[in-house]
Amino acid sequence: MMKQGIDLSVKPHIVISTPGRLADHLQSCDTFSLKKIKFLVLDEADRLIEDDFGEQLEVIFEVLPKRRQTLLFSATMTKNLEDMQDLAMTKPFFWQQISQESTVESLEQYYILMPADVKDAYLVHTLDKYLEKNKKSSVIIFTNTCKYTQILGIILSELGMQCVVLHSMIRQKERLASLAKFKSSQVSVLIATDVASRGLDIPTVDLIINHNVPNRPKDYVHRVGRTARAGRCGKSITMVSQFDVKLVHAIEAFVKKKMEEWPVEEKEVMKILVEVATSKREAQIRLDERDFGEQKEINKRKRMILEGKDPEKEEQKKQKFIKEKTKERKKIRDMKKKEKV
C-alpha cells in the first residue's frame, strides 16, 4: 500500500487499479490528484456496475474532472449498461459485436446429475478418471465461495491430487504463485472463484468443471470461456443437483445449446464416499480453527475505525446507497417503457 502511494505521488501517465484499492488511496492520502485525468476506462463494466462496487466508484468519480472521456468495455450486455446510455448528457458512441452463440462451437458442454450431499465425491471421481486418461491436461474447477475453494483444495490434496487455489482472500503474491504453477503445468488443477472467470488468458486449459451452477447464465459463459480458446477444443462439465435443474435450463436457453450427460461409474463413486466426506469434515475443522472468512471482516472494521468511521453507520450508508441506485434504475426502466408505449 505504501509503495503504491509513492508510485502515485510521482504522477504516472497511466494508473491501472481495482476500484477498491484506488478509493482507499484517495481516502487515506493526499499526495496525488486525479484532476488532470483525460480518460477513464472501466473494464468488465457489467461487473463493476452490477456488483458491490458502487461506493468505491462514487469516491473515484467525485475527484475526477467533468471534462473527460469515459470508456466502458464488457463481454456481456446487461440491462444496467443499456440504462447508462440514457443517463449520459451527450449521446455516447456504442459498438457491439453480435455473436449468434454465447459459447464457441469447439466447446463440448456436459452435465452430471447427482444428489447435492454427495457432489464432492462425484467431483473427485470425475476429476480422477479424466486426469487418468489425460495426464497432461489442465483443469479449472469453479466454486461459488472462497471458503469452499479452500475446502476443495484441502480435499484434493489429502487424496493425492496436486492443485492450487485462487480467490480474493489470499494475498496477491500467493495468487501470482498459484497462477505461475498452473500456467507452467507444475500442477494440473486450479480451483477458483469467479475471480478467475474474467481476464485470465491461459490457452492450454482443456476442461472446466463448475462445482456449482452459476445463478446467472452470463457467469456460466465467462467460466466456460476459459477453455476452447485460440481455436483449440475444450470441454466443460457442470455438477447439477436436484435443486439446480431450472438454472441449467436457463443457461441452455441463453447459450442456445443443450448440455450432454457425462458418463459416471456410480459404483466407483460409492467406494470413495466415506473417504471424501472425512476429508471434507477435516478441511472444515481446519478452516474453522483459523477463523477463515471472519478475519477479512475484522480487518475491514479495524480499517474503518482507524479512519475515524463507524462500521455500523458505514454499513447503513452502503445499504441506503444500494436502495437508491435500485430505485433509480427502476425509474429509468419505467420511463423507457412509457416512451415505447
N, C-alpha and C positions, 0 to 999 in steps of 0.2 A: 504494500500500500504506500509506504514512504517513498520507495524508489519510483513508483508510478507518479507520485506527486511531484517529484523532482523532474521527471521526464516531461510532465505537463507544463511546468514552470518555464521551460526553455522555448515555449511556443512552437510546437511541431506543426508542420503543414497539414498533416493528416492524423486524426485520432480514431482508433478502432476500439470499441468498448461495448460491454453489455450495459443496458440502461441502469441496472442497479449499482454497478461499480462507478460509473460516471456521476450518478446522482450523489453517491457517497462522497466523492471528491469535491463536488460543488458545495455540499453542505458542511464539510469539515475543514476546508481550507480556502484561502483567497489569493493564492499565489498564481492563479491563471484565470483567463477570461475567455468566453466564447462569443464575445460581442462582434468579432470580425468574421465569424463563420459565414461562408457563402453557400455551402452545400451541406445538406443534411440527408444522409442515406439510411433508410430503415430496411435492413434485410430481414427476410422471414416476417414481413409486415403483418401477415394474418395472425401469427402467434403473438407478436408484440401487442397488437390491438385487442385480441380476444382474451389472452391470458392475463395474469395478475401483474401487469407492468404499468398500469395507469398512473399511479402515484409517482413512480420514478420518472416516467416520461413527462409528467407535468412539471417536475422540478427542472428538468432539462429545457423544456420549451420556454419556461419563464425567463431564462437568461439568454436565449438565442435572439438574434436580430429579426425583426419582422420581414425585412427585405432579404430573402434567401430563397434558394431553390431546394425544394424537398422532393426526394425520390423514394418511392416505395416499391420494393420487389417482393414477389410472393409466388410460390409454386402452385398455390391454390387460390381461387377467387371466392371470397366469402361475402356474406350479406353486409357485414360491417365495413368491408373495404369498398363495396358499392356505395354505401351510405356516405362514406367520407368524401366521395366525389361531389356530392351535393352540398357539403359544408364548405368547400373551397370558395374563396372570394372571387377567383377567376377560374374559368373552365380549365381543368387540368388536361394534359395530354395523357391518353390512355391507350396502351397497347396490350393485346392479349393473344397468345399463341393458342389456337384452337386445336385440341387433340381429340380424336374420335374415341380413344380409350385412355383411361386414367393410369393403366399399367401397361408395360411393354409386352409385345407378343411373345418374346423369348422367355417370359416368366411363367413357370408352371406353378399353379396355386392349388394347395391341398388343405384338407382339414382332418383332424382326428376328434371323434366324439367320444367323450368319457365322463364318468361321474366326477363332480368337482373335487371331492375329497381324495381322489387318487390321481389327480392331474400330474403331480410331480413324478410319480412312478412311471407314468406313460411318457413323460418328457425324457427321463433318464434312459428308458428303454429305447425310445426313438433315436435319441442322440447317439447312444452307444452303437446301435445297429448301423446307423448312417456312417459314422466315422470308421467303423469296422470295414465297410465296403469302399469308403472314400477317404483314405488315410491322409491325403494331402489337402483336403478341403478345409475351408474356413467357414465358421458358422457364427451368426449373431443371434442371441436369444433376447427378445424384448420383454420386459416386465412393466408393471404399472406403478411400482413404488421403489424408492431407494432401498428400503428395508428388505423387500422381497428379492431385489437384485443381490443383496449381500447374502441372504439365506440360500439362494440357489448356488451362489459361488462357493459357499461352505459345503453344501451337499455334494456338488460335483467333485470338489477337491477331496472330500472324505472318501468318495467312491473311486478315486484314482484318475479322474479326468482333469487334465490341466486346463485352467481357464483364468481369465482376468475379468474384473468388473469395472463398469463405468457409470457413474451417476454424480449428481450435484453435491453430494455430501462428502466426497473425497477431495483431497487437495489437488490443485492444478498440476503440481509436479507428479502426483500419483496417476492422474488421468493420462498425462502425456506418456508416462512409462507404460501404462496398460496398453495404450494405442500402439506404441512402438513395438511391444512384444507381439501384438496381434498382427500388425502390418508386416512384420518380419518373419511371420509364421513360426515364432518360438512357441506360441500356443495356438490351438485351433479354434478355441471358443471364446467369444466375447459376450458377456451378459450385461445388458444395459437398459436404462430407462429411455424415454423418448428423447433425452438429451442427445442421443447418438443417431436419431432418425432423420435429422436435418443437418446438412452441411458436410457430413463426412463423406469423403470420396475414397473408398477402398475397392478398387475394381475387381479384386480377386475373391470377394465374398460369394460363396456358392449356395448357401442356404440361410434363410431367415426363419426363425421359429418364434411365433407370437405366443408367449406363455399365457397371456390374457387377450381377449378380443377387444380391440380399441373401441371406445364409445362412439368415436366419430370416424366415418369412413375415410376422411381425408388423412387422418393419422395412420390408418392402415396403409394408405398409398405411400406415405412418407417412409414408413417402416420397410415395406417390401421393396421400395425403391433403392434400398442399399445393395440389392443384388441385381443380376441381369443388367449390368451397366457396361457402357462402351462396346455394345454389340455382343456381349457374352450372354450365355444362357444362365438361368438361375431358378431356384425353387423356393417356395415359401410354404410353411406348414403352420396352421393356426389351431391351437388347442381349444376345443369347444366343449363347454359343459352344458348341462341341461338348461342353464339359465341364459345362455348366450345365443340361442338359435335366431332370435329376432335381429340381433346385432349382425349376425352373419348374413342374413337375408338383405339387410340394409347395405352392407358392404358389396355384396354381389350385384345389387341393383345399381350401385354407384359406379363400379368398375365394369359393369355390363359383361360379366363373366362368372360362370358357376365354378365353385371350387370342387375338386375331385377328392374322394376319400383316400387317405394314405393308409396302406395296409399295416396292421399291427398284430403281433402274435400275443394275444391276451394271456395265454398260459405262461409265457415268459414274463409278462408284466407282474402276474400274481406272485411269481417267485421272488421278486425284489421288493414287494410292497412293504414288508416289515423293516428291511434294511434302510429303505428310503425314508420311511416315517420316523425311524430312530434318528437318522442323520438330521432330518428337519427339526425334530424336537431339540436336539443338542445345539443346533445352529441358533434356534430361537432363544435358548437359555443363555448362550454366549453373548448374543446381542443385547438381551435384557440386562445382563450383568454390566455391560458397558454403557447402559442408558442410550443405546443407539436411537437417534431421531430426536431425543429430548435435548441433547446438547446444542443442537442448532438453534432451537427456540430460546434456550437460556442465553446463548451468546448474542442473539438478536435483541433480547430485552436488556442485557447489560450494555450493549452499544447505545441503545436509546437513552438509558439512564445517564450514561456518561455525556451524552449530547444535551442533557437537560430536558429530555422529553418524558412524558408519562406514557408507558406502554399501553395502558388501558385506553387512554384518550386517543392515542395513535391508531389503535385498532378500531375504535368508534369512527374516527375520521375516514379510515380506509373503507369501512362498510358503507358510510354515507356517500363517499365518492363513487363506489360501485353502483349504488342505487340510483344516483343522479345520472350517471352515464347510461344505465339501462333505460331510464325514463326518456332520456334524450334520444336514444336510438329508436325507441318505440314511437316517439313523436315524429321522427323523420320518416319512418316506415308508413305511419298513418297518413302523413301529408302526401307521400308518393302514391299511395292507394287512391286518395281523393283526386289527385291530378289525373290519374288514369281514367277514373270514372267521368 
